[in-house]
């Protein structure tokens, strides 16, 4: 760390900066649209449709949570 005009500047770690860029915070609409289309076409009844949609929701929430935890504790 070095001081510049009364402020302490924290030295940036290039590896950490690269890792931070690698954490994807976006979603692929093609993936989402394809999953929804597949769920709708392969579900044989309403119960199966609800179960499969619930699994997809859980997957989405899990991915959001993992990204948030990575960002919180790694950076």
Secondary structure, DSSP 4 states (H G I P E B T S, - for coil): -EEETTEEEPPP-HHHHHHHHHS-----HHHHHHHHHHHHHH--SHHHHHHHHHHHHHHHHHHHHHHHHHHHHH-
